[in-house]
């Protein structure tokens, strides 16, 4: 995967859901003021949280964007990434993280960076189950053991 410039929100690690909601609103207002063309958005989970199984404790929200004049950008490093897709509520991503970790162990790899989650929505015919149509793309930098 190539290096990529992203814009991070303020740190939200260990904040309450209420505070995180306020921070998301503030971050989106900031983005709107800067007229940034957003390609996608997601959440950053630090490697330490992944290693301890704390998969819902996000450290930042982020935006992939192509106009860097507005703010200092964070660089998502180039490297080898494992990518997994989780289809259902984000509150159950622990299942997918555990599968990824098992796969890496079997293949002789280890996690060596943070997890980047991006949120996708898939229309699935006439399904009324909205949660079932959400897909979380999980990307983690890895290296051989």
mmCIF file of the C-alpha atoms, coordinates in Angstrom:
data_MODEL
# 
_entry.id   MODEL 
# 
loop_
_atom_site.group_PDB 
_atom_site.id 
_atom_site.type_symbol 
_atom_site.label_atom_id 
_atom_site.label_alt_id 
_atom_site.label_comp_id 
_atom_site.label_asym_id 
_atom_site.label_entity_id 
_atom_site.label_seq_id 
_atom_site.pdbx_PDB_ins_code 
_atom_site.Cartn_x 
_atom_site.Cartn_y 
_atom_site.Cartn_z 
_atom_site.occupancy 
_atom_site.B_iso_or_equiv 
_atom_site.pdbx_formal_charge 
_atom_site.auth_seq_id 
_atom_site.auth_comp_id 
_atom_site.auth_asym_id 
_atom_site.auth_atom_id 
_atom_site.pdbx_PDB_model_num 
ATOM 1   C CA . UNK A 1 1   ? 0.000   0.000   0.000  1.00 0.00 ? 1   UNK A CA 1 
ATOM 2   C CA . UNK A 1 2   ? 1.328   3.447   -0.863 1.00 0.00 ? 2   UNK A CA 1 
ATOM 3   C CA . UNK A 1 3   ? 1.746   6.258   1.669  1.00 0.00 ? 3   UNK A CA 1 
ATOM 4   C CA . UNK A 1 4   ? -1.335  8.414   2.013  1.00 0.00 ? 4   UNK A CA 1 
ATOM 5   C CA . UNK A 1 5   ? -2.068  11.815  3.535  1.00 0.00 ? 5   UNK A CA 1 
ATOM 6   C CA . UNK A 1 6   ? -4.993  11.927  5.952  1.00 0.00 ? 6   UNK A CA 1 
ATOM 7   C CA . UNK A 1 7   ? -6.438  14.536  8.305  1.00 0.00 ? 7   UNK A CA 1 
ATOM 8   C CA . UNK A 1 8   ? -6.965  13.495  11.942 1.00 0.00 ? 8   UNK A CA 1 
ATOM 9   C CA . UNK A 1 9   ? -9.549  14.748  14.403 1.00 0.00 ? 9   UNK A CA 1 
ATOM 10  C CA . UNK A 1 10  ? -8.488  15.625  17.909 1.00 0.00 ? 10  UNK A CA 1 
ATOM 11  C CA . UNK A 1 11  ? -7.659  12.682  20.177 1.00 0.00 ? 11  UNK A CA 1 
ATOM 12  C CA . UNK A 1 12  ? -10.798 10.820  21.319 1.00 0.00 ? 12  UNK A CA 1 
ATOM 13  C CA . UNK A 1 13  ? -9.149  7.907   23.142 1.00 0.00 ? 13  UNK A CA 1 
ATOM 14  C CA . UNK A 1 14  ? -11.138 6.949   26.269 1.00 0.00 ? 14  UNK A CA 1 
ATOM 15  C CA . UNK A 1 15  ? -13.797 9.669   25.788 1.00 0.00 ? 15  UNK A CA 1 
ATOM 16  C CA . UNK A 1 16  ? -17.502 9.006   26.386 1.00 0.00 ? 16  UNK A CA 1 
ATOM 17  C CA . UNK A 1 17  ? -19.847 8.408   23.436 1.00 0.00 ? 17  UNK A CA 1 
ATOM 18  C CA . UNK A 1 18  ? -21.509 11.760  24.154 1.00 0.00 ? 18  UNK A CA 1 
ATOM 19  C CA . UNK A 1 19  ? -18.181 13.628  23.983 1.00 0.00 ? 19  UNK A CA 1 
ATOM 20  C CA . UNK A 1 20  ? -17.132 11.723  20.854 1.00 0.00 ? 20  UNK A CA 1 
ATOM 21  C CA . UNK A 1 21  ? -20.394 12.734  19.136 1.00 0.00 ? 21  UNK A CA 1 
ATOM 22  C CA . UNK A 1 22  ? -19.673 16.392  19.917 1.00 0.00 ? 22  UNK A CA 1 
ATOM 23  C CA . UNK A 1 23  ? -16.122 16.004  18.556 1.00 0.00 ? 23  UNK A CA 1 
ATOM 24  C CA . UNK A 1 24  ? -17.394 14.411  15.323 1.00 0.00 ? 24  UNK A CA 1 
ATOM 25  C CA . UNK A 1 25  ? -19.772 17.328  14.778 1.00 0.00 ? 25  UNK A CA 1 
ATOM 26  C CA . UNK A 1 26  ? -16.968 19.817  15.426 1.00 0.00 ? 26  UNK A CA 1 
ATOM 27  C CA . UNK A 1 27  ? -14.585 17.957  13.093 1.00 0.00 ? 27  UNK A CA 1 
ATOM 28  C CA . UNK A 1 28  ? -17.162 17.847  10.290 1.00 0.00 ? 28  UNK A CA 1 
ATOM 29  C CA . UNK A 1 29  ? -17.857 21.596  10.687 1.00 0.00 ? 29  UNK A CA 1 
ATOM 30  C CA . UNK A 1 30  ? -14.114 22.215  10.403 1.00 0.00 ? 30  UNK A CA 1 
ATOM 31  C CA . UNK A 1 31  ? -13.962 20.121  7.238  1.00 0.00 ? 31  UNK A CA 1 
ATOM 32  C CA . UNK A 1 32  ? -16.980 21.884  5.742  1.00 0.00 ? 32  UNK A CA 1 
ATOM 33  C CA . UNK A 1 33  ? -15.414 25.320  6.418  1.00 0.00 ? 33  UNK A CA 1 
ATOM 34  C CA . UNK A 1 34  ? -12.288 24.260  4.559  1.00 0.00 ? 34  UNK A CA 1 
ATOM 35  C CA . UNK A 1 35  ? -14.285 22.956  1.601  1.00 0.00 ? 35  UNK A CA 1 
ATOM 36  C CA . UNK A 1 36  ? -12.314 19.704  1.668  1.00 0.00 ? 36  UNK A CA 1 
ATOM 37  C CA . UNK A 1 37  ? -13.426 17.110  -0.837 1.00 0.00 ? 37  UNK A CA 1 
ATOM 38  C CA . UNK A 1 38  ? -13.720 14.005  1.296  1.00 0.00 ? 38  UNK A CA 1 
ATOM 39  C CA . UNK A 1 39  ? -12.963 10.693  -0.377 1.00 0.00 ? 39  UNK A CA 1 
ATOM 40  C CA . UNK A 1 40  ? -13.733 8.601   2.683  1.00 0.00 ? 40  UNK A CA 1 
ATOM 41  C CA . UNK A 1 41  ? -13.652 8.774   6.439  1.00 0.00 ? 41  UNK A CA 1 
ATOM 42  C CA . UNK A 1 42  ? -12.847 6.361   9.184  1.00 0.00 ? 42  UNK A CA 1 
ATOM 43  C CA . UNK A 1 43  ? -11.404 5.735   12.604 1.00 0.00 ? 43  UNK A CA 1 
ATOM 44  C CA . UNK A 1 44  ? -7.888  5.150   13.830 1.00 0.00 ? 44  UNK A CA 1 
ATOM 45  C CA . UNK A 1 45  ? -7.260  2.540   16.514 1.00 0.00 ? 45  UNK A CA 1 
ATOM 46  C CA . UNK A 1 46  ? -3.765  2.520   17.974 1.00 0.00 ? 46  UNK A CA 1 
ATOM 47  C CA . UNK A 1 47  ? -1.694  -0.661  17.842 1.00 0.00 ? 47  UNK A CA 1 
ATOM 48  C CA . UNK A 1 48  ? -1.742  -0.874  21.647 1.00 0.00 ? 48  UNK A CA 1 
ATOM 49  C CA . UNK A 1 49  ? -5.557  -1.101  21.640 1.00 0.00 ? 49  UNK A CA 1 
ATOM 50  C CA . UNK A 1 50  ? -5.512  -3.824  18.970 1.00 0.00 ? 50  UNK A CA 1 
ATOM 51  C CA . UNK A 1 51  ? -2.962  -5.883  20.885 1.00 0.00 ? 51  UNK A CA 1 
ATOM 52  C CA . UNK A 1 52  ? -5.092  -5.792  24.053 1.00 0.00 ? 52  UNK A CA 1 
ATOM 53  C CA . UNK A 1 53  ? -8.383  -6.526  22.240 1.00 0.00 ? 53  UNK A CA 1 
ATOM 54  C CA . UNK A 1 54  ? -9.776  -3.023  22.875 1.00 0.00 ? 54  UNK A CA 1 
ATOM 55  C CA . UNK A 1 55  ? -11.241 -2.741  19.365 1.00 0.00 ? 55  UNK A CA 1 
ATOM 56  C CA . UNK A 1 56  ? -13.843 -0.025  20.000 1.00 0.00 ? 56  UNK A CA 1 
ATOM 57  C CA . UNK A 1 57  ? -11.543 2.486   21.723 1.00 0.00 ? 57  UNK A CA 1 
ATOM 58  C CA . UNK A 1 58  ? -10.750 4.786   18.794 1.00 0.00 ? 58  UNK A CA 1 
ATOM 59  C CA . UNK A 1 59  ? -7.952  7.324   19.129 1.00 0.00 ? 59  UNK A CA 1 
ATOM 60  C CA . UNK A 1 60  ? -9.031  9.605   16.244 1.00 0.00 ? 60  UNK A CA 1 
ATOM 61  C CA . UNK A 1 61  ? -11.403 9.948   13.352 1.00 0.00 ? 61  UNK A CA 1 
ATOM 62  C CA . UNK A 1 62  ? -9.767  10.669  10.024 1.00 0.00 ? 62  UNK A CA 1 
ATOM 63  C CA . UNK A 1 63  ? -10.541 11.858  6.535  1.00 0.00 ? 63  UNK A CA 1 
ATOM 64  C CA . UNK A 1 64  ? -8.835  10.858  3.339  1.00 0.00 ? 64  UNK A CA 1 
ATOM 65  C CA . UNK A 1 65  ? -8.698  14.021  1.307  1.00 0.00 ? 65  UNK A CA 1 
ATOM 66  C CA . UNK A 1 66  ? -6.800  15.665  -1.507 1.00 0.00 ? 66  UNK A CA 1 
ATOM 67  C CA . UNK A 1 67  ? -6.474  19.281  -0.378 1.00 0.00 ? 67  UNK A CA 1 
ATOM 68  C CA . UNK A 1 68  ? -3.710  19.608  2.159  1.00 0.00 ? 68  UNK A CA 1 
ATOM 69  C CA . UNK A 1 69  ? -3.549  23.409  2.307  1.00 0.00 ? 69  UNK A CA 1 
ATOM 70  C CA . UNK A 1 70  ? -6.046  23.569  5.177  1.00 0.00 ? 70  UNK A CA 1 
ATOM 71  C CA . UNK A 1 71  ? -4.277  21.664  7.894  1.00 0.00 ? 71  UNK A CA 1 
ATOM 72  C CA . UNK A 1 72  ? -1.285  19.599  8.831  1.00 0.00 ? 72  UNK A CA 1 
ATOM 73  C CA . UNK A 1 73  ? -1.744  16.112  7.467  1.00 0.00 ? 73  UNK A CA 1 
ATOM 74  C CA . UNK A 1 74  ? -0.919  12.803  9.081  1.00 0.00 ? 74  UNK A CA 1 
ATOM 75  C CA . UNK A 1 75  ? 0.873   10.286  6.869  1.00 0.00 ? 75  UNK A CA 1 
ATOM 76  C CA . UNK A 1 76  ? -0.415  6.745   6.746  1.00 0.00 ? 76  UNK A CA 1 
ATOM 77  C CA . UNK A 1 77  ? 2.837   4.896   6.104  1.00 0.00 ? 77  UNK A CA 1 
ATOM 78  C CA . UNK A 1 78  ? 3.553   2.902   2.979  1.00 0.00 ? 78  UNK A CA 1 
ATOM 79  C CA . UNK A 1 79  ? 3.976   -0.784  3.637  1.00 0.00 ? 79  UNK A CA 1 
ATOM 80  C CA . UNK A 1 80  ? 2.345   -4.174  3.709  1.00 0.00 ? 80  UNK A CA 1 
ATOM 81  C CA . UNK A 1 81  ? -1.215  -4.114  5.087  1.00 0.00 ? 81  UNK A CA 1 
ATOM 82  C CA . UNK A 1 82  ? -3.672  -6.845  5.883  1.00 0.00 ? 82  UNK A CA 1 
ATOM 83  C CA . UNK A 1 83  ? -7.193  -5.849  4.873  1.00 0.00 ? 83  UNK A CA 1 
ATOM 84  C CA . UNK A 1 84  ? -10.361 -7.392  6.257  1.00 0.00 ? 84  UNK A CA 1 
ATOM 85  C CA . UNK A 1 85  ? -14.025 -6.570  5.735  1.00 0.00 ? 85  UNK A CA 1 
ATOM 86  C CA . UNK A 1 86  ? -16.586 -6.741  8.515  1.00 0.00 ? 86  UNK A CA 1 
ATOM 87  C CA . UNK A 1 87  ? -20.249 -6.822  7.459  1.00 0.00 ? 87  UNK A CA 1 
ATOM 88  C CA . UNK A 1 88  ? -22.652 -5.983  10.279 1.00 0.00 ? 88  UNK A CA 1 
ATOM 89  C CA . UNK A 1 89  ? -22.671 -3.578  13.205 1.00 0.00 ? 89  UNK A CA 1 
ATOM 90  C CA . UNK A 1 90  ? -19.312 -1.980  14.071 1.00 0.00 ? 90  UNK A CA 1 
ATOM 91  C CA . UNK A 1 91  ? -19.916 -3.076  17.672 1.00 0.00 ? 91  UNK A CA 1 
ATOM 92  C CA . UNK A 1 92  ? -19.062 -6.641  16.589 1.00 0.00 ? 92  UNK A CA 1 
ATOM 93  C CA . UNK A 1 93  ? -15.781 -5.874  14.799 1.00 0.00 ? 93  UNK A CA 1 
ATOM 94  C CA . UNK A 1 94  ? -13.994 -7.851  17.513 1.00 0.00 ? 94  UNK A CA 1 
ATOM 95  C CA . UNK A 1 95  ? -14.953 -11.030 15.588 1.00 0.00 ? 95  UNK A CA 1 
ATOM 96  C CA . UNK A 1 96  ? -13.174 -9.825  12.456 1.00 0.00 ? 96  UNK A CA 1 
ATOM 97  C CA . UNK A 1 97  ? -10.145 -8.546  14.374 1.00 0.00 ? 97  UNK A CA 1 
ATOM 98  C CA . UNK A 1 98  ? -9.743  -11.938 16.045 1.00 0.00 ? 98  UNK A CA 1 
ATOM 99  C CA . UNK A 1 99  ? -9.986  -13.712 12.662 1.00 0.00 ? 99  UNK A CA 1 
ATOM 100 C CA . UNK A 1 100 ? -7.349  -11.367 11.232 1.00 0.00 ? 100 UNK A CA 1 
ATOM 101 C CA . UNK A 1 101 ? -5.031  -11.951 14.196 1.00 0.00 ? 101 UNK A CA 1 
ATOM 102 C CA . UNK A 1 102 ? -5.455  -15.746 13.869 1.00 0.00 ? 102 UNK A CA 1 
ATOM 103 C CA . UNK A 1 103 ? -4.706  -15.533 10.133 1.00 0.00 ? 103 UNK A CA 1 
ATOM 104 C CA . UNK A 1 104 ? -1.574  -13.448 10.735 1.00 0.00 ? 104 UNK A CA 1 
ATOM 105 C CA . UNK A 1 105 ? -0.331  -15.888 13.366 1.00 0.00 ? 105 UNK A CA 1 
ATOM 106 C CA . UNK A 1 106 ? -0.773  -18.852 10.992 1.00 0.00 ? 106 UNK A CA 1 
ATOM 107 C CA . UNK A 1 107 ? 0.952   -17.031 8.131  1.00 0.00 ? 107 UNK A CA 1 
ATOM 108 C CA . UNK A 1 108 ? 3.926   -15.819 10.203 1.00 0.00 ? 108 UNK A CA 1 
ATOM 109 C CA . UNK A 1 109 ? 3.085   -12.098 10.384 1.00 0.00 ? 109 UNK A CA 1 
ATOM 110 C CA . UNK A 1 110 ? 2.600   -9.647  13.194 1.00 0.00 ? 110 UNK A CA 1 
ATOM 111 C CA . UNK A 1 111 ? 0.860   -6.291  13.468 1.00 0.00 ? 111 UNK A CA 1 
ATOM 112 C CA . UNK A 1 112 ? 3.371   -3.420  13.380 1.00 0.00 ? 112 UNK A CA 1 
ATOM 113 C CA . UNK A 1 113 ? 1.110   -0.375  13.142 1.00 0.00 ? 113 UNK A CA 1 
ATOM 114 C CA . UNK A 1 114 ? -2.246  1.159   13.854 1.00 0.00 ? 114 UNK A CA 1 
ATOM 115 C CA . UNK A 1 115 ? -5.595  0.011   12.471 1.00 0.00 ? 115 UNK A CA 1 
ATOM 116 C CA . UNK A 1 116 ? -7.448  2.187   9.982  1.00 0.00 ? 116 UNK A CA 1 
ATOM 117 C CA . UNK A 1 117 ? -11.175 1.511   9.718  1.00 0.00 ? 117 UNK A CA 1 
ATOM 118 C CA . UNK A 1 118 ? -13.252 2.933   6.901  1.00 0.00 ? 118 UNK A CA 1 
ATOM 119 C CA . UNK A 1 119 ? -17.015 2.778   6.730  1.00 0.00 ? 119 UNK A CA 1 
ATOM 120 C CA . UNK A 1 120 ? -18.834 1.701   3.615  1.00 0.00 ? 120 UNK A CA 1 
ATOM 121 C CA . UNK A 1 121 ? -22.554 1.298   3.026  1.00 0.00 ? 121 UNK A CA 1 
ATOM 122 C CA . UNK A 1 122 ? -23.831 -1.306  0.609  1.00 0.00 ? 122 UNK A CA 1 
ATOM 123 C CA . UNK A 1 123 ? -27.325 -1.239  -0.809 1.00 0.00 ? 123 UNK A CA 1 
ATOM 124 C CA . UNK A 1 124 ? -28.586 -4.796  -0.804 1.00 0.00 ? 124 UNK A CA 1 
ATOM 125 C CA . UNK A 1 125 ? -31.788 -4.884  -2.806 1.00 0.00 ? 125 UNK A CA 1 
ATOM 126 C CA . UNK A 1 126 ? -34.831 -4.297  -0.647 1.00 0.00 ? 126 UNK A CA 1 
ATOM 127 C CA . UNK A 1 127 ? -33.263 -5.181  2.699  1.00 0.00 ? 127 UNK A CA 1 
ATOM 128 C CA . UNK A 1 128 ? -34.726 -3.186  5.562  1.00 0.00 ? 128 UNK A CA 1 
ATOM 129 C CA . UNK A 1 129 ? -31.975 -4.251  7.956  1.00 0.00 ? 129 UNK A CA 1 
ATOM 130 C CA . UNK A 1 130 ? -29.772 -1.157  7.768  1.00 0.00 ? 130 UNK A CA 1 
ATOM 131 C CA . UNK A 1 131 ? -27.041 -2.525  10.070 1.00 0.00 ? 131 UNK A CA 1 
ATOM 132 C CA . UNK A 1 132 ? -26.631 -5.571  7.827  1.00 0.00 ? 132 UNK A CA 1 
ATOM 133 C CA . UNK A 1 133 ? -25.675 -3.257  4.950  1.00 0.00 ? 133 UNK A CA 1 
ATOM 134 C CA . UNK A 1 134 ? -22.770 -1.585  6.736  1.00 0.00 ? 134 UNK A CA 1 
ATOM 135 C CA . UNK A 1 135 ? -19.292 -2.802  5.963  1.00 0.00 ? 135 UNK A CA 1 
ATOM 136 C CA . UNK A 1 136 ? -16.183 -1.793  7.883  1.00 0.00 ? 136 UNK A CA 1 
ATOM 137 C CA . UNK A 1 137 ? -12.927 -2.030  5.952  1.00 0.00 ? 137 UNK A CA 1 
ATOM 138 C CA . UNK A 1 138 ? -10.109 -2.788  8.425  1.00 0.00 ? 138 UNK A CA 1 
ATOM 139 C CA . UNK A 1 139 ? -6.497  -2.095  7.366  1.00 0.00 ? 139 UNK A CA 1 
ATOM 140 C CA . UNK A 1 140 ? -3.473  -2.849  9.565  1.00 0.00 ? 140 UNK A CA 1 
ATOM 141 C CA . UNK A 1 141 ? 0.210   -2.616  8.753  1.00 0.00 ? 141 UNK A CA 1 
ATOM 142 C CA . UNK A 1 142 ? 1.976   -5.966  9.146  1.00 0.00 ? 142 UNK A CA 1 
ATOM 143 C CA . UNK A 1 143 ? 5.457   -7.449  8.863  1.00 0.00 ? 143 UNK A CA 1 
ATOM 144 C CA . UNK A 1 144 ? 6.926   -10.926 8.864  1.00 0.00 ? 144 UNK A CA 1 
ATOM 145 C CA . UNK A 1 145 ? 7.939   -12.268 12.267 1.00 0.00 ? 145 UNK A CA 1 
# 
